[in-house]
């Protein structure tokens, strides 16, 4: 008998429909698995056979052929175990094939028959709804994730025997309610906890309002990391579409088990020893990297010059295009990558350049070598370069001050609302993404501002990209001030945030 069931393969952030065909015929007992299976899929023969024996059911001596169509798409991962097992049980007569019609299945099987969680269930659920599936059967650990998709019946199972019982019309055993991991609120980090640093707080607010990449540089202990970790609380809450985008990427990376839709903006802070593939994505399976996992959230790179040069250079395309394309011999996948980049670094190797209390011990050669770890093209793509000086002794141990996170966030939301009103069919949702005609239309300064910007370009040697970034930041500053026009004071403040474009000596 030939039985077909539906499943899917994840390619990037999308799911490709896969039809699992199982034929049980007379002949020498053997299992043939075809359809361009990867190593983990080939091993499904062993896992499925053991899981079926532990139901227990009696398997007849048949020649079993399993085909995963389409045959030109390589199938990776153990998620085909459950559909193969279901189709096999129907092919040998232990299940009625009609009970699997319109049902999509995904899941890994243990030898005992336990159904284990897999990656990429959310894009598979989206594809199942698009195909008008009657139900989607997933591991129970992935059920909350799949339930995010409205209009789709999701069946979470713990064991292969539960799938058999459900197909025979029996109810699933009751589940104990578990709190969603994403619903646990993180501790509140308030901007007012940071002592002093009024200028840096202003810059962080501008970055949040316009979605501008920001680089904080200053001596150790000046508050750079504190400011970076408080920035996510300044951002607007995720809307539903943004939450779906972010959750799909986390699903592909296997980070959404026992969780539903993300409710907080992602915050990723990889260590400076991260590899190129770890930062931008890659490996043989083309997994998403940190820059994609931080999509719609914040990517914090502390000690920026300590990161590997190739890894940092790989960030240039995502910062410009908002996506990462990973090309391998057998596939090419594109992941969204629009995080708010926040980087931090010391001003010199010893960290005390410009510190009035402690003298810098670095030579000119050491300082130049340290600064050159960050290439000019990468630095040019960061909108705000902000000096975070050492705290004055009277401020040490003192509490913070205004603005609080709530106060700054209200101004950010007002600025974002102004950008959204302009963006309706005319431009990008945030100023940092304005391009072409929208940039010239919405960011054009007044006459005094144009003259000031022309002088800054000449004195600082700004590139064309740097020129446009000053305009975008000036537009955000105007939005925070509630101004329709970009005026000279807005341009002047934006120019101040190009500190690392100035000569070091």
C-alpha positions in Angstrom: 0.0 0.0 0.0 1.2 3.6 -0.8 0.5 6.3 1.7 1.3 10.0 1.4 1.5 12.6 4.3 2.5 16.2 4.3 5.5 17.8 6.0 8.0 20.5 5.2 11.6 21.6 5.0 12.9 24.9 6.3 15.0 27.0 3.9 16.0 30.3 5.5 12.9 31.8 7.1 10.5 30.0 4.8 9.2 26.5 4.7 9.1 24.3 1.5 6.3 21.7 1.3 7.5 18.1 1.4 5.4 15.1 0.6 6.4 11.9 2.5 5.5 8.8 0.5 5.8 5.4 2.1 5.1 2.1 0.2 4.9 -1.2 1.9 5.2 -4.0 -0.7 5.9 -7.7 -0.8 9.6 -8.7 -0.9 12.7 -9.0 1.2 12.4 -6.9 4.4 14.4 -3.8 3.8 14.0 0.0 4.1 14.9 2.3 1.1 15.0 6.0 1.9 15.3 8.3 -1.2 14.6 12.0 -1.9 18.0 13.5 -1.3 18.1 12.9 2.5 20.8 14.4 4.6 22.7 12.4 7.3 20.1 13.0 10.1 17.3 12.0 7.7 19.1 8.8 6.7 19.3 7.9 10.4 15.5 8.2 10.6 15.3 4.6 9.5 16.8 3.4 12.8 14.8 5.9 15.0 11.5 5.1 13.4 11.9 1.4 13.5 12.8 1.4 17.2 9.9 3.8 18.0 7.4 1.7 16.1 8.6 -1.5 17.9 8.1 0.3 21.3 4.5 1.2 20.7 4.2 -1.9 20.6 2.8 -3.0 17.3 3.6 -6.0 15.2 5.3 -5.0 11.9 4.8 -7.4 8.9 7.8 -8.4 6.9 7.6 -5.9 4.0 9.9 -4.1 1.6 9.5 -0.4 2.7 10.3 2.4 0.3 10.3 6.0 1.7 10.4 8.9 -0.7 10.7 12.6 0.3 9.5 14.8 -2.6 10.6 17.0 -4.2 13.7 14.9 -5.0 15.9 17.9 -5.9 15.7 19.6 -2.5 18.1 18.3 0.1 16.3 17.4 3.4 18.1 18.1 6.6 17.3 17.5 10.3 15.3 14.9 12.2 11.9 16.5 11.8 10.8 14.0 9.2 10.8 11.1 11.7 7.2 11.7 12.8 5.6 11.9 9.3 7.6 8.9 8.2 6.4 6.9 11.2 2.8 7.9 10.6 2.8 7.1 6.9 4.5 3.7 7.7 1.9 2.8 10.2 -0.8 3.6 7.7 0.9 1.7 4.9 1.0 -1.5 7.0 -2.6 -1.2 8.2 -2.2 0.0 11.8 -3.8 3.4 10.9 -6.5 4.4 8.5 -4.9 6.5 5.7 -7.9 8.8 5.6 -7.2 10.0 9.1 -3.9 11.6 7.9 -5.5 13.4 4.9 -5.0 17.2 5.3 -2.7 16.7 8.3 0.8 18.1 8.3 3.4 16.5 10.7 6.8 17.3 12.0 8.9 16.0 14.9 11.9 13.9 15.9 11.5 10.5 17.5 13.5 9.0 20.3 14.0 5.2 20.2 11.3 4.9 22.9 8.8 6.7 20.7 9.0 10.0 22.6 8.5 13.0 20.3 11.2 15.6 20.6 11.3 19.3 19.7 12.7 20.4 16.4 13.8 23.7 14.8 11.7 25.8 12.5 8.2 24.8 13.5 6.8 28.4 13.1 7.6 28.7 9.4 6.2 25.2 8.9 3.0 26.2 10.7 2.7 29.3 8.4 3.1 27.0 5.4 0.6 24.6 6.7 -2.0 27.3 7.1 -1.2 28.6 3.6 -1.8 25.0 2.3 -5.1 24.9 4.3 -4.1 22.0 6.4 -6.8 20.4 8.6 -4.3 20.1 11.5 -0.6 20.4 12.3 0.9 17.7 14.5 4.0 18.9 16.3 6.1 17.9 19.4 4.4 19.3 22.5 7.5 21.4 23.2 6.8 23.2 19.9 3.0 23.5 20.3 3.0 27.0 21.8 5.2 28.3 19.0 2.9 26.8 16.3 -0.2 28.1 18.0 0.9 31.6 17.2 -0.5 31.0 13.7 -4.2 31.8 13.7 -6.7 29.6 11.9 -4.6 26.4 12.3 -5.5 23.5 14.5 -2.3 22.5 16.4 -1.9 19.0 18.0 1.0 18.7 20.4 2.1 15.1 21.1 4.6 13.7 23.5 4.8 10.2 22.2 4.2 8.4 18.9 1.4 6.4 20.7 -0.5 9.7 21.3 -0.5 10.3 17.6 -1.9 6.8 16.9 -4.6 7.4 19.6 -5.5 10.8 18.1 -5.8 9.2 14.6 -8.1 6.6 16.1 -10.4 9.3 17.6 -9.2 9.0 21.2 -8.6 12.2 23.2 -5.1 13.3 24.1 -4.1 13.1 27.8 -4.6 16.4 29.8 -1.6 18.7 30.0 -0.4 20.6 33.0 -0.4 24.4 32.3 3.1 25.8 32.1 4.0 29.5 32.0 5.5 30.8 28.8 9.1 31.7 29.0 8.5 34.9 27.0 5.9 36.1 29.5 8.4 36.4 32.3 9.2 40.1 32.6 12.9 41.0 32.8 14.1 43.2 35.6 13.5 46.9 34.7 16.7 48.7 33.8 16.1 52.5 34.1 18.0 55.2 32.3 18.1 57.2 35.5 20.3 54.6 37.1 23.2 55.9 35.0 25.0 58.7 36.9 25.8 61.8 34.8 26.4 61.2 31.1 23.6 63.6 30.0 25.1 63.9 26.5 25.3 60.1 26.1 21.8 59.7 27.3 20.6 62.2 24.7 22.5 60.3 22.0 21.0 56.9 23.1 17.5 58.5 22.9 18.3 59.7 19.4 19.5 56.3 18.4 16.3 54.7 19.7 14.0 57.3 18.1 15.5 57.0 14.6 16.9 53.4 14.6 20.4 54.7 14.2 23.5 52.5 14.9 25.6 54.0 17.7 29.1 53.6 18.9 29.9 54.6 22.5 33.6 55.2 23.3 35.1 56.1 26.6 37.3 54.8 29.5 36.3 51.7 31.5 33.6 52.3 34.0 32.1 55.4 32.4 28.7 53.7 31.8 28.9 52.5 28.2 27.5 49.0 29.0 24.8 50.4 31.3 23.6 52.7 28.6 23.5 50.0 26.0 21.6 47.6 28.2 19.0 50.2 28.9 18.4 51.1 25.2 15.9 48.2 24.5 13.5 49.7 27.0 13.4 52.9 25.0 12.2 51.2 21.9 8.5 50.9 21.0 6.8 47.6 21.7 6.9 44.9 19.0 3.8 45.0 16.8 2.4 41.7 15.6 4.2 41.6 12.2 7.5 42.5 13.8 7.0 39.8 16.5 6.3 37.2 13.8 9.4 38.1 11.9 11.6 37.9 15.0 10.0 34.7 16.3 10.4 32.9 12.9 14.2 33.6 13.0 14.4 32.3 16.6 12.3 29.3 15.6 14.8 28.4 12.8 17.6 28.7 15.3 15.8 26.4 17.8 15.3 29.0 20.5 11.5 29.0 20.9 10.9 25.7 22.6 8.1 25.9 25.1 7.6 29.5 24.1 5.1 31.4 22.0 5.4 34.7 20.3 8.2 37.0 21.4 6.8 39.9 23.4 10.1 41.7 24.1 12.5 43.0 21.5 15.5 40.7 21.2 18.8 41.8 22.9 21.9 39.9 21.7 25.3 40.5 23.2 27.8 38.0 21.6 31.3 37.7 23.1 34.1 39.3 21.1 35.5 35.8 20.3 32.4 35.0 18.1 33.2 33.6 14.7 32.2 35.1 11.4 29.4 32.5 11.0 28.3 33.0 14.6 27.9 36.7 14.0 26.3 36.9 10.5 25.2 33.3 10.0 26.5 30.4 8.1 27.9 26.9 8.8 27.0 24.0 6.5 23.3 24.3 7.4 23.2 28.1 6.9 21.9 28.9 10.3 21.0 32.5 11.3 23.7 34.5 13.1 23.6 37.0 16.0 22.8 39.9 13.6 19.6 38.1 12.5 18.7 36.8 15.9 18.7 40.5 17.0 16.4 41.5 14.1 13.9 44.1 15.3 15.9 44.3 18.6 19.3 45.4 19.7 22.7 43.9 18.8 25.3 45.0 21.4 29.0 44.5 20.5 31.1 45.3 23.6 34.8 45.9 23.2 34.3 46.4 19.4 38.0 46.5 18.4 38.5 43.0 20.0 36.2 41.3 17.5 37.8 39.5 14.6 38.3 41.8 11.6 36.5 39.5 9.1 33.5 39.2 11.4 33.2 43.0 11.7 33.6 43.5 8.0 30.8 40.9 7.4 28.5 43.3 9.2 28.8 45.9 6.5 26.1 44.4 4.2 23.5 43.9 6.9 24.0 47.5 8.2 23.4 48.8 4.7 20.8 46.4 3.3 19.0 45.1 6.4 19.5 41.4 5.4 22.1 38.7 5.2 22.4 36.4 2.2 24.3 33.1 3.0 25.5 31.3 -0.1 26.5 27.6 -0.1 27.2 25.2 -2.9 23.8 23.6 -2.5 21.7 26.5 -1.3 21.3 30.2 -0.9 19.3 31.6 2.0 18.5 35.2 3.0 17.7 36.2 6.6 16.3 39.6 7.7 18.9 41.6 9.7 17.6 44.9 10.9 18.8 45.2 14.5 19.7 48.5 16.2 23.5 48.2 16.4 25.1 49.4 19.7 28.8 49.1 20.0 31.2 50.1 22.7 35.0 50.5 22.9 37.7 52.1 24.9 39.4 55.2 23.5 42.8 53.5 23.5 44.4 50.1 24.5 44.9 51.2 28.1 41.5 52.9 28.2 42.6 56.2 29.7 43.1 58.5 26.8 41.5 61.8 27.7 41.0 60.9 31.3 42.0 63.8 33.5 42.6 61.6 36.6 44.8 58.9 34.9 47.4 59.4 32.3 47.3 57.4 29.0 50.3 55.0 28.7 49.8 54.2 25.0 52.2 55.3 22.2 50.9 56.9 19.0 51.7 53.7 17.2 49.6 51.6 19.6 46.7 54.1 19.5 46.6 54.1 15.7 46.9 50.3 15.5 44.0 50.0 18.0 41.8 52.4 16.1 42.6 50.7 12.8 41.0 47.5 14.0 37.8 49.1 13.0 37.8 49.8 9.3 36.8 53.2 7.9 33.9 51.7 5.8 32.4 50.0 8.9 32.8 53.2 11.0 31.2 55.1 8.1 28.1 53.0 8.5 27.6 53.8 12.2 25.5 57.0 12.5 26.4 58.2 16.0 29.9 58.3 17.5 29.5 59.3 21.1 32.2 60.2 23.7 31.3 58.8 27.1 33.9 60.5 29.4 35.0 59.3 32.8 32.7 60.4 35.6 33.8 63.3 37.8 34.6 62.3 41.4 31.5 64.0 42.8 29.3 61.8 40.6 30.9 58.5 41.7 28.5 56.7 44.0 25.8 59.2 43.4 22.4 58.2 42.0 21.4 58.8 38.5 19.0 61.5 37.4 16.6 62.5 34.7 15.6 61.6 32.2 14.0 58.3 33.3 13.3 55.6 30.9 9.6 56.4 30.9 10.3 60.1 30.1 12.8 59.3 27.3 10.5 56.6 25.9 7.6 58.9 25.6 9.7 61.2 23.4 10.9 58.2 21.4 7.3 57.1 20.7 6.3 60.6 19.6 9.2 60.7 17.2 8.4 57.3 15.9 4.8 58.3 15.4 6.0 61.3 13.3 8.2 59.0 11.2 5.3 56.5 10.7 3.0 59.3 9.5 5.6 60.3 6.9 6.3 56.7 5.9 2.8 55.9 4.6 3.6 54.9 1.1 6.4 57.5 0.9 9.5 56.2 2.8 11.0 54.0 5.4 9.4 53.4 8.8 12.5 54.9 10.6 14.8 57.7 9.6 17.9 55.5 9.6 16.4 53.6 6.6 15.5 56.6 4.5 17.0 56.4 1.0 16.9 58.3 -2.3 14.0 60.6 -3.0 12.6 60.1 0.5 15.9 61.2 2.1 16.1 64.3 -0.1 12.4 65.2 0.6 12.2 64.7 4.3 15.7 65.4 5.5 16.5 68.6 3.5 17.7 71.3 6.0 17.1 75.0 5.8 19.6 77.3 4.2 21.7 77.8 7.3 21.7 74.1 7.9 22.9 73.4 4.3 25.8 75.9 4.8 26.7 74.3 8.1 26.7 70.8 6.7 28.8 71.9 3.7 31.4 73.3 6.1 31.4 70.1 8.1 31.9 67.9 5.0 34.9 70.0 4.1 36.5 70.2 7.5 35.8 66.5 8.5 36.2 65.0 5.1 32.9 63.2 5.4 32.0 60.7 2.7 28.8 60.8 0.7 27.4 58.2 3.1 28.6 60.2 6.1 26.8 63.3 4.7 23.6 61.4 4.3 23.9 60.0 7.8 24.2 63.4 9.3 21.0 64.4 7.5 19.1 61.3 8.9 20.3 62.0 12.4 19.3 65.7 12.1 15.9 64.6 10.9 15.5 62.4 14.0 16.7 65.3 16.3 14.0 67.5 14.6 11.4 64.8 15.3 12.4 64.7 19.0 12.0 68.5 19.1 8.6 68.3 17.4 9.9 70.3 14.4 8.6 69.8 10.9 11.7 71.4 9.4 15.3 70.4 9.8 17.1 73.5 11.1 20.7 74.5 11.6 20.8 73.6 15.3 19.6 70.1 14.4 22.4 69.7 11.8 24.9 71.1 14.3 24.0 68.5 16.9 24.1 65.7 14.3 27.6 66.8 13.2 28.8 66.5 16.8 28.0 62.8 16.7 30.7 62.1 14.1 33.5 62.4 16.6 35.6 59.5 15.2 35.6 61.2 11.7 37.9 63.8 13.2 41.7 63.4 13.2 43.0 61.6 16.3 45.9 64.0 16.6 
